[in-house]
Amino acid sequence: MTRERGAREAPARRRLGRRRPRLRAVLPLAVVVATVFLYYRPLSTYLETRHQLAERRAEVQELRAEKRRLELRLERSTSAQALRREARRVGLVRPGERLFIVKGIRAWRLQHASMSGDGRP
């Protein structure tokens, strides 16, 4: 009886023996696939966040440069001379001065630009 039993167990052991090497080959691959699957989402989120951070840093640099330009412009525009220039540009006059409005300057310039240097057409 022990021989019969041993004879029956031998093919079963062979089948199990064949499965174990396959399992040993597939198990590390399954672990790697599971690890990649679990790390994909956090890794992609990290890379996207890093890209957004780089964009924001560039935007901050541009805004700082613009702020510097505006501060310099403000500093220049608060001088007395700049205020006078701006007041003249919008049509303000100082007390005691007369305001003259001259019309047709553009047409006069076009007419004189078409004439030769001696004033003739």
Secondary structure as UniProt FT lines:
FT   HELIX           2..77
FT   HELIX           80..89
FT   TURN            90..91
FT   TURN            95..96
FT   HELIX           105..114
FT   TURN            117..118
//
